[in-house]
Amino acid sequence: MKTSTVGDWIDDVFDKLDGRVVDEATRFRLISLLDSACIEGDEDAEILDRIDADDLTIDEANEMLRRLLDMQPRIPDQYAPSQSALARWIRTFCV
């Protein structure tokens, strides 16, 4: 009869999970990127379902991270418009 050790138990857990578990910190990062991403339609619900899935692999999380980073708003778009852009906008309704 083989005696079991703590190391055997840990190896058994990681063998079952195949070492492909995405940790909660990564999931939190993906969700925060999803919140600020420029997404049209219902794609955000599909992405959120995939982030919350128990079988999310590290490769999928990395790919999702790349996609969500590409969907982030541009830095200039997050600031106030230039004076010329503001003047152009004001002229559109001041006839």
VENWO-V886557 format. One record per backbone hydrogen bond with DSSP energy under -0.5 kcal/mol. NH is the residue of the N-H (numbers start at 1). CO is the residue of the C=O. If there is no record, write none. Layout:
nh->NH co->CO
nh->NH co->CO
This chain:
nh->9 co->5
nh->10 co->6
nh->11 co->7
nh->12 co->8
nh->13 co->9
nh->14 co->10
nh->15 co->11
nh->16 co->12
nh->17 co->13
nh->18 co->14
nh->19 co->14
nh->20 co->17
nh->22 co->56
nh->23 co->21
nh->27 co->23
nh->28 co->24
nh->29 co->25
nh->30 co->26
nh->31 co->27
nh->32 co->28
nh->33 co->29
nh->34 co->30
nh->35 co->31
nh->36 co->32
nh->37 co->33
nh->38 co->71
nh->39 co->37
nh->43 co->40
nh->45 co->42
nh->46 co->42
nh->47 co->43
nh->48 co->44
nh->49 co->45
nh->50 co->46
nh->51 co->47
nh->52 co->48
nh->53 co->49
nh->53 co->50
nh->56 co->53
nh->61 co->57
nh->62 co->58
nh->63 co->59
nh->64 co->60
nh->65 co->61
nh->66 co->62
nh->67 co->63
nh->68 co->64
nh->69 co->65
nh->70 co->66
nh->71 co->67
nh->72 co->69
nh->73 co->36
nh->78 co->74
nh->78 co->75
nh->79 co->76
nh->86 co->82
nh->87 co->83
nh->88 co->84
nh->89 co->85
nh->90 co->86
nh->91 co->87
nh->92 co->88
nh->92 co->89
nh->93 co->89
nh->93 co->90
nh->94 co->90
nh->95 co->93
